[in-house]
Amino acid sequence: MVTDLTEPETLKAMVEELRTKLEAIKKLEGNDITKKIKIGYRLRNEEGITDENIYSAVLDELMK
């Protein structure tokens, strides 16, 4: 998900709400599902983050 949030607390709240809603999904088209959720995020205003490297920074976080 791409957003223009700049406040860490707001982003963290959004991430936690998204995680909660995803974890609540138990079935898909009537079939039980198992899911693995891993969330990474970066703010554009973090030190060292640019428009050019933000995507790779999040991918690096997810690959840890």
N, CA, C and O atoms as a Tinker XYZ file with bonds, in Angstrom:
   256  protein
     1  N      0.852000   -1.153000    0.000000    73     2
     2  CA     0.000000    0.000000    0.000000    64     1     3
     3  C      0.908000    1.227000    0.000000    63     2     4     5
     4  O      1.916000    1.257000    0.706000    81     3
     5  N      0.562000    2.205000   -0.764000    73     3     6
     6  CA     1.319000    3.451000   -0.810000    64     5     7
     7  C      0.438000    4.545000   -0.225000    63     6     8     9
     8  O     -0.739000    4.658000   -0.567000    81     7
     9  N      1.015000    5.340000    0.650000    73     7    10
    10  CA     0.266000    6.424000    1.284000    64     9    11
    11  C      1.182000    7.626000    1.450000    63    10    12    13
    12  O      2.400000    7.508000    1.318000    81    11
    13  N      0.606000    8.763000    1.734000    73    11    14
    14  CA     1.413000    9.970000    1.910000    64    13    15
    15  C      1.526000   10.397000    3.369000    63    14    16    17
    16  O      1.795000   11.563000    3.656000    81    15
    17  N      1.321000    9.466000    4.284000    73    15    18
    18  CA     1.433000    9.783000    5.708000    64    17    19
    19  C      2.868000   10.155000    6.064000    63    18    20    21
    20  O      3.817000    9.626000    5.485000    81    19
    21  N      3.016000   11.064000    7.016000    73    19    22
    22  CA     4.351000   11.473000    7.455000    64    21    23
    23  C      4.557000   11.272000    8.954000    63    22    24    25
    24  O      5.678000   11.403000    9.445000    81    23
    25  N      3.500000   10.959000    9.679000    73    23    26
    26  CA     3.608000   10.769000   11.133000    64    25    27
    27  C      3.723000    9.280000   11.462000    63    26    28    29
    28  O      2.853000    8.492000   11.089000    81    27
    29  N      4.783000    8.898000   12.151000    73    27    30
    30  CA     4.982000    7.469000   12.475000    64    29    31
    31  C      3.812000    6.851000   13.235000    63    30    32    33
    32  O      3.445000    5.705000   12.971000    81    31
    33  N      3.226000    7.582000   14.164000    73    31    34
    34  CA     2.131000    7.038000   14.965000    64    33    35
    35  C      0.911000    6.752000   14.102000    63    34    36    37
    36  O      0.238000    5.738000   14.283000    81    35
    37  N      0.627000    7.654000   13.161000    73    35    38
    38  CA    -0.517000    7.464000   12.271000    64    37    39
    39  C     -0.298000    6.260000   11.373000    63    38    40    41
    40  O     -1.210000    5.458000   11.170000    81    39
    41  N      0.898000    6.132000   10.837000    73    39    42
    42  CA     1.206000    4.996000    9.970000    64    41    43
    43  C      1.145000    3.694000   10.747000    63    42    44    45
    44  O      0.593000    2.708000   10.259000    81    43
    45  N      1.700000    3.677000   11.939000    73    43    46
    46  CA     1.678000    2.454000   12.750000    64    45    47
    47  C      0.242000    2.045000   13.065000    63    46    48    49
    48  O     -0.079000    0.857000   13.031000    81    47
    49  N     -0.621000    3.004000   13.370000    73    47    50
    50  CA    -2.026000    2.700000   13.642000    64    49    51
    51  C     -2.703000    2.113000   12.407000    63    50    52    53
    52  O     -3.485000    1.168000   12.512000    81    51
    53  N     -2.401000    2.673000   11.242000    73    51    54
    54  CA    -2.980000    2.160000   10.003000    64    53    55
    55  C     -2.501000    0.746000    9.729000    63    54    56    57
    56  O     -3.286000   -0.111000    9.323000    81    55
    57  N     -1.229000    0.500000    9.947000    73    55    58
    58  CA    -0.653000   -0.826000    9.726000    64    57    59
    59  C     -1.304000   -1.844000   10.664000    63    58    60    61
    60  O     -1.653000   -2.944000   10.237000    81    59
    61  N     -1.465000   -1.487000   11.920000    73    59    62
    62  CA    -2.067000   -2.414000   12.885000    64    61    63
    63  C     -3.528000   -2.687000   12.559000    63    62    64    65
    64  O     -4.000000   -3.811000   12.725000    81    63
    65  N     -4.250000   -1.666000   12.096000    73    63    66
    66  CA    -5.642000   -1.868000   11.693000    64    65    67
    67  C     -5.716000   -2.809000   10.492000    63    66    68    69
    68  O     -6.569000   -3.695000   10.446000    81    67
    69  N     -4.836000   -2.620000    9.535000    73    67    70
    70  CA    -4.791000   -3.488000    8.368000    64    69    71
    71  C     -4.468000   -4.928000    8.774000    63    70    72    73
    72  O     -5.100000   -5.870000    8.296000    81    71
    73  N     -3.486000   -5.087000    9.653000    73    71    74
    74  CA    -3.108000   -6.432000   10.120000    64    73    75
    75  C     -4.302000   -7.114000   10.799000    63    74    76    77
    76  O     -4.581000   -8.284000   10.537000    81    75
    77  N     -4.995000   -6.389000   11.660000    73    75    78
    78  CA    -6.143000   -6.942000   12.375000    64    77    79
    79  C     -7.223000   -7.393000   11.405000    63    78    80    81
    80  O     -7.800000   -8.469000   11.563000    81    79
    81  N     -7.493000   -6.569000   10.402000    73    79    82
    82  CA    -8.528000   -6.922000    9.429000    64    81    83
    83  C     -8.102000   -8.114000    8.576000    63    82    84    85
    84  O     -8.926000   -8.975000    8.270000    81    83
    85  N     -6.848000   -8.177000    8.194000    73    83    86
    86  CA    -6.369000   -9.322000    7.419000    64    85    87
    87  C     -6.410000  -10.600000    8.241000    63    86    88    89
    88  O     -6.774000  -11.658000    7.729000    81    87
    89  N     -6.039000  -10.507000    9.514000    73    87    90
    90  CA    -6.048000  -11.691000   10.374000    64    89    91
    91  C     -7.464000  -12.193000   10.619000    63    90    92    93
    92  O     -7.652000  -13.373000   10.914000    81    91
    93  N     -8.464000  -11.323000   10.505000    73    91    94
    94  CA    -9.859000  -11.719000   10.721000    64    93    95
    95  C    -10.415000  -12.537000    9.558000    63    94    96    97
    96  O    -11.439000  -13.204000    9.706000    81    95
    97  N     -9.762000  -12.493000    8.423000    73    95    98
    98  CA   -10.229000  -13.269000    7.271000    64    97    99
    99  C     -9.866000  -14.738000    7.499000    63    98   100   101
   100  O     -8.694000  -15.095000    7.617000    81    99
   101  N    -10.890000  -15.566000    7.557000    73    99   102
   102  CA   -10.678000  -16.989000    7.842000    64   101   103
   103  C    -11.034000  -17.878000    6.661000    63   102   104   105
   104  O    -10.564000  -19.012000    6.563000    81   103
   105  N    -11.872000  -17.357000    5.759000    73   103   106
   106  CA   -12.312000  -18.148000    4.612000    64   105   107
   107  C    -12.268000  -17.278000    3.365000    63   106   108   109
   108  O    -12.416000  -16.057000    3.422000    81   107
   109  N    -12.061000  -17.945000    2.243000    73   107   110
   110  CA   -12.078000  -17.275000    0.958000    64   109   111
   111  C    -12.953000  -18.114000    0.030000    63   110   112   113
   112  O    -12.650000  -19.274000   -0.251000    81   111
   113  N    -14.027000  -17.517000   -0.433000    73   111   114
   114  CA   -14.992000  -18.218000   -1.284000    64   113   115
   115  C    -15.445000  -19.528000   -0.645000    63   114   116   117
   116  O    -15.595000  -20.544000   -1.322000    81   115
   117  N    -15.660000  -19.487000    0.669000    73   115   118
   118  CA   -16.163000  -20.653000    1.397000    64   117   119
   119  C    -15.105000  -21.646000    1.818000    63   118   120   121
   120  O    -15.426000  -22.621000    2.498000    81   119
   121  N    -13.863000  -21.438000    1.444000    73   119   122
   122  CA   -12.784000  -22.364000    1.793000    64   121   123
   123  C    -11.932000  -21.794000    2.919000    63   122   124   125
   124  O    -11.578000  -20.615000    2.910000    81   123
   125  N    -11.607000  -22.649000    3.895000    73   123   126
   126  CA   -10.703000  -22.232000    4.964000    64   125   127
   127  C     -9.354000  -21.871000    4.351000    63   126   128   129
   128  O     -8.898000  -22.514000    3.406000    81   127
   129  N     -8.726000  -20.842000    4.897000    73   127   130
   130  CA    -7.419000  -20.432000    4.382000    64   129   131
   131  C     -6.426000  -20.300000    5.524000    63   130   132   133
   132  O     -6.790000  -20.062000    6.676000    81   131
   133  N     -5.175000  -20.461000    5.169000    73   131   134
   134  CA    -4.060000  -20.193000    6.068000    64   133   135
   135  C     -3.272000  -19.066000    5.429000    63   134   136   137
   136  O     -3.019000  -19.088000    4.225000    81   135
   137  N     -2.892000  -18.105000    6.207000    73   135   138
   138  CA    -2.137000  -16.985000    5.647000    64   137   139
   139  C     -0.953000  -16.644000    6.528000    63   138   140   141
   140  O     -0.971000  -16.855000    7.741000    81   139
   141  N      0.047000  -16.124000    5.904000    73   139   142
   142  CA     1.230000  -15.636000    6.598000    64   141   143
   143  C      1.319000  -14.143000    6.267000    63   142   144   145
   144  O      1.407000  -13.757000    5.102000    81   143
   145  N      1.294000  -13.332000    7.291000    73   143   146
   146  CA     1.293000  -11.883000    7.088000    64   145   147
   147  C      2.604000  -11.316000    7.602000    63   146   148   149
   148  O      2.979000  -11.525000    8.756000    81   147
   149  N      3.282000  -10.609000    6.743000    73   147   150
   150  CA     4.507000   -9.911000    7.121000    64   149   151
   151  C      4.381000   -8.503000    6.569000    63   150   152   153
   152  O      4.149000   -8.315000    5.375000    81   151
   153  N      4.531000   -7.527000    7.429000    73   151   154
   154  CA     4.317000   -6.137000    7.034000    64   153   155
   155  C      5.599000   -5.347000    7.257000    63   154   156   157
   156  O      6.235000   -5.434000    8.308000    81   155
   157  N      5.952000   -4.586000    6.253000    73   155   158
   158  CA     7.088000   -3.677000    6.353000    64   157   159
   159  C      6.646000   -2.307000    5.905000    63   158   160   161
   160  O      5.794000   -2.180000    5.026000    81   159
   161  N      7.209000   -1.295000    6.492000    73   159   162
   162  CA     6.856000    0.047000    6.070000    64   161   163
   163  C      7.987000    1.024000    6.363000    63   162   164   165
   164  O      8.799000    0.823000    7.266000    81   163
   165  N      8.009000    2.064000    5.584000    73   163   166
   166  CA     8.972000    3.147000    5.743000    64   165   167
   167  C      8.247000    4.457000    5.480000    63   166   168   169
   168  O      7.312000    4.519000    4.682000    81   167
   169  N      8.688000    5.483000    6.155000    73   167   170
   170  CA     8.163000    6.825000    5.908000    64   169   171
   171  C      9.113000    7.572000    5.000000    63   170   172   173
   172  O     10.333000    7.466000    5.124000    81   171
   173  N      8.549000    8.311000    4.106000    73   171   174
   174  CA     9.321000    9.087000    3.151000    64   173   175
   175  C     10.250000   10.098000    3.835000    63   174   176   177
   176  O     11.300000   10.451000    3.297000    81   175
   177  N      9.854000   10.554000    5.020000    73   175   178
   178  CA    10.670000   11.553000    5.710000    64   177   179
   179  C     11.695000   10.938000    6.671000    63   178   180   181
   180  O     12.320000   11.665000    7.444000    81   179
   181  N     11.877000    9.617000    6.634000    73   179   182
   182  CA    12.918000    8.979000    7.446000    64   181   183
   183  C     14.285000    9.307000    6.860000    63   182   184   185
   184  O     14.440000    9.473000    5.650000    81   183
   185  N     15.256000    9.395000    7.736000    73   183   186
   186  CA    16.619000    9.686000    7.285000    64   185   187
   187  C     17.093000    8.611000    6.308000    63   186   188   189
   188  O     16.969000    7.416000    6.573000    81   187
   189  N     17.633000    9.051000    5.189000    73   187   190
   190  CA    18.177000    8.139000    4.194000    64   189   191
   191  C     17.154000    7.583000    3.210000    63   190   192   193
   192  O     17.525000    6.884000    2.266000    81   191
   193  N     15.890000    7.878000    3.413000    73   191   194
   194  CA    14.852000    7.376000    2.514000    64   193   195
   195  C     14.548000    8.427000    1.457000    63   194   196   197
   196  O     14.323000    9.597000    1.766000    81   195
   197  N     14.546000    7.988000    0.206000    73   195   198
   198  CA    14.207000    8.863000   -0.914000    64   197   199
   199  C     13.093000    8.209000   -1.716000    63   198   200   201
   200  O     12.771000    7.038000   -1.512000    81   199
   201  N     12.513000    8.967000   -2.620000    73   199   202
   202  CA    11.490000    8.392000   -3.490000    64   201   203
   203  C     12.060000    7.227000   -4.286000    63   202   204   205
   204  O     11.348000    6.274000   -4.603000    81   203
   205  N     13.322000    7.305000   -4.602000    73   203   206
   206  CA    13.962000    6.271000   -5.420000    64   205   207
   207  C     14.255000    4.986000   -4.647000    63   206   208   209
   208  O     14.281000    3.909000   -5.244000    81   207
   209  N     14.476000    5.073000   -3.330000    73   207   210
   210  CA    14.870000    3.868000   -2.594000    64   209   211
   211  C     13.838000    3.372000   -1.581000    63   210   212   213
   212  O     14.088000    2.384000   -0.890000    81   211
   213  N     12.706000    4.023000   -1.482000    73   211   214
   214  CA    11.740000    3.639000   -0.446000    64   213   215
   215  C     11.212000    2.215000   -0.662000    63   214   216   217
   216  O     11.064000    1.452000    0.293000    81   215
   217  N     10.932000    1.868000   -1.914000    73   215   218
   218  CA    10.409000    0.530000   -2.207000    64   217   219
   219  C     11.437000   -0.542000   -1.851000    63   218   220   221
   220  O     11.096000   -1.539000   -1.215000    81   219
   221  N     12.678000   -0.346000   -2.250000    73   219   222
   222  CA    13.705000   -1.346000   -1.940000    64   221   223
   223  C     13.989000   -1.401000   -0.444000    63   222   224   225
   224  O     14.330000   -2.464000    0.075000    81   223
   225  N     13.855000   -0.279000    0.260000    73   223   226
   226  CA    14.056000   -0.284000    1.717000    64   225   227
   227  C     12.995000   -1.143000    2.404000    63   226   228   229
   228  O     13.305000   -1.872000    3.347000    81   227
   229  N     11.754000   -1.064000    1.942000    73   227   230
   230  CA    10.698000   -1.889000    2.518000    64   229   231
   231  C     10.929000   -3.360000    2.175000    63   230   232   233
   232  O     10.765000   -4.230000    3.030000    81   231
   233  N     11.305000   -3.637000    0.935000    73   231   234
   234  CA    11.599000   -5.022000    0.559000    64   233   235
   235  C     12.738000   -5.592000    1.390000    63   234   236   237
   236  O     12.675000   -6.749000    1.808000    81   235
   237  N     13.773000   -4.806000    1.634000    73   235   238
   238  CA    14.882000   -5.260000    2.470000    64   237   239
   239  C     14.376000   -5.613000    3.874000    63   238   240   241
   240  O     14.799000   -6.614000    4.452000    81   239
   241  N     13.479000   -4.797000    4.416000    73   239   242
   242  CA    12.918000   -5.053000    5.740000    64   241   243
   243  C     12.128000   -6.365000    5.735000    63   242   244   245
   244  O     12.211000   -7.148000    6.681000    81   243
   245  N     11.373000   -6.596000    4.682000    73   243   246
   246  CA    10.562000   -7.819000    4.605000    64   245   247
   247  C     11.406000   -9.066000    4.430000    63   246   248   249
   248  O     10.991000  -10.151000    4.839000    81   247
   249  N     12.574000   -8.938000    3.837000    73   247   250
   250  CA    13.427000  -10.096000    3.578000    64   249   251
   251  C     14.252000  -10.507000    4.797000    63   250   252   253
   252  O     14.900000  -11.553000    4.769000    81   251
   253  N     14.243000   -9.726000    5.840000    73   251   254
   254  CA    15.017000  -10.062000    7.056000    64   253   255
   255  C     14.417000  -11.244000    7.756000    63   254   256
   256  O     14.927000  -11.672000    8.792000    81   255
